[in-house]
Amino acid sequence: MLTHLRISGGALTKLAFLMGAGTVGGAAWLVLVREPHPGAILTGAGGALLLIGGHRANHGAGTPFDRMLDALLDRVWDGAILASIAWAARGVDERIAAVALIALGTSFLSSYVRARGAALGYTVEESHVTRGIRYALVVAGLAFGWLDWTLWAAATTSFLAVAVRTSQVAKEERA
């Protein structure tokens, strides 16, 4: 019976990650075939599942592997969704394609600064709020056709995260 079914916290985290990654893959496909509205729905669902898994990994039953998987799957979300937007927009709206690549680059730079700072022993905070804002901006852009300004806002959000993380490292270095 289902009343006796128990799923461990770690398994639930990995299930959220697995479902999120699969959903993001479907979302990327929909964006590539120029179906932005259903793509927005799956993009949002995939992002929400990854945020849930990430929260559990970092604040609950997560292992170091779960925390690494969280960071990896955030890069997967960015790579799959933003690259798909850039690819679908090429030849149709080069400005959107370029801004999607800028948003992708700043997001990867933000992740690099966090990972490199942590590898060097600095305390660099990870914020799921920033990630959620970035996801919501891209989803809104896909859903309502606002990609021009929402992608710029997502890129700016990532750039601000780069600045904050760099200043955290610099402040800790001076201390």
N, C-alpha and C positions, 0 to 999 in steps of 0.2 A: 504494500500500500504506500501511497505517497506520504502518509503521515509519518512513516518511519525513514523517509529519505532525508539524509543529512549531507549537506555540502560544506566542506571546510571553507574557512575564510580565504585561504590561499587559492583554492580551486575556484571560488566565486570571483576573485580578482582576475585570475587567468581567463575565466569564461567571459568576463566583461571585455578584456583585451582582445580575445579571439573574435567575439561577435563584433566589436568595434572595428577591428582591422578588416573583417569581411565586408562590413557595411561601407567602410571607406572605399574599398575596392569597387564595390557596386556604384558608389557615388561618382568615383572618378570616371568610370565607364559612361555613366549618364551625361556627365559634363563633356566628355570627349565626343559623344554623338549628338551634342548640342540640345540636350534636354535639361535646361537649367532648373526648372521648377521641381521635377522629381529628384534631380540631383541635389537640390538644396535640402530636401527632406532627408535623404540618406546621408548627406554631409553632416547635417545637424545631429541625426541619430548616432552616426559613427563617432562624432566628436563628443557627444554626451556619454556614450559608453566608455570611451577612452578617458574622459575626465573622471568618471566613477571609478574605473579601474586604477587610475593614477592616484586618486584620493585614498583608496583602500591600500595601495602599495606604499604610499608615503606616510599614512596616518593610521594604519590599521594592521592588518595581518600580513603586511608585505615583507618579503625577503629582499636582500640586496639585488637578486636577479629580477624581482618584480619592479624594483625602482629603476634598474637599467632598462627593462622592457618598456616602462612608462616613457622614458626619454626617447627611446628608439621609435616607439609608435607615434609619438608626437611628430617626429621627423617624417614618418611614413605619411601621416595626415597631411602635413605641409607639402611634401613631395608629390603625393598622389593628386591632391586637390588643386594646389596652386599651379603645378606643372600642367595639369589637364586644362585648367582655365587658359593658361598661356598658349597651349597647343591649339585649343579650339578657337581662340581669338585671333591667331596668326592669320594674316591675309584678309581678315574681316575687320578687325579693329586692333591695329598694331599698338595703339596706346594701352589698351587693356592688357594685351600680351606682355608688354614691357613692364607695366606696373605689377602684374602677377609675378614676374620674374624678380622684380625688386623686393616684393613682399616675401618671396621664397628665400632670397639671399639674406635679407635682414633677419628672418626667422632662424636660418641656419647659423648666422653669425652670433645671434643671441645665445643659442644653444652651445656654440663653441666656447664663448666667453665663460659661460657657467661651468661647462665641463673642464675647461683648461684651468680655470681658477681653482676649482675643487681638486683637480689632480695635483696642483702645486701646493695644496694644503690650506687654501683660503676658504673662508666661510662665504659661500655665494648662495643666496636664497633662490629657491625655485618657487614660482608663483603659478598656481593653477588658475588664479583669477585672470592673469595676463593671457594665459592660454585660452581660457573661456571667452574672453573679450575678442581675441583674434578669430576664434572659431565663429562666434556670433556675427562678427562683421562680414566674414566671407559668406556665411549662410544667408544673411540679409541681402548681400549683393547679388547672390544667385537667385534668390526667391523674388526679389523686387526689381531686378535689372539695374541695381545701383553699383555695379562692380567698379566703376571709375573711382568714386570717392571712398567706397568701403575698402578696396584694396590699398589705397593710399593710407587710410586710417590703420589698417592692419600692419602695413610696413612701418608706419610711424610708431605704433605700439611696440613692435619688435625692436626698433631702433632705440626707443626710450629704455627698454629692458637692457640693451647693450650698454647704454650710458650708465644706468643704475648699477649694473653688475660690475662694470669697470671701476666705477667710483667706490664700490664696496671693497674691491681688491686694493685699490690705491689707499683708501682710508686704513685698511687693516695693515698694509705694508708700512705706512707711516707710524702706526702705533707701536 
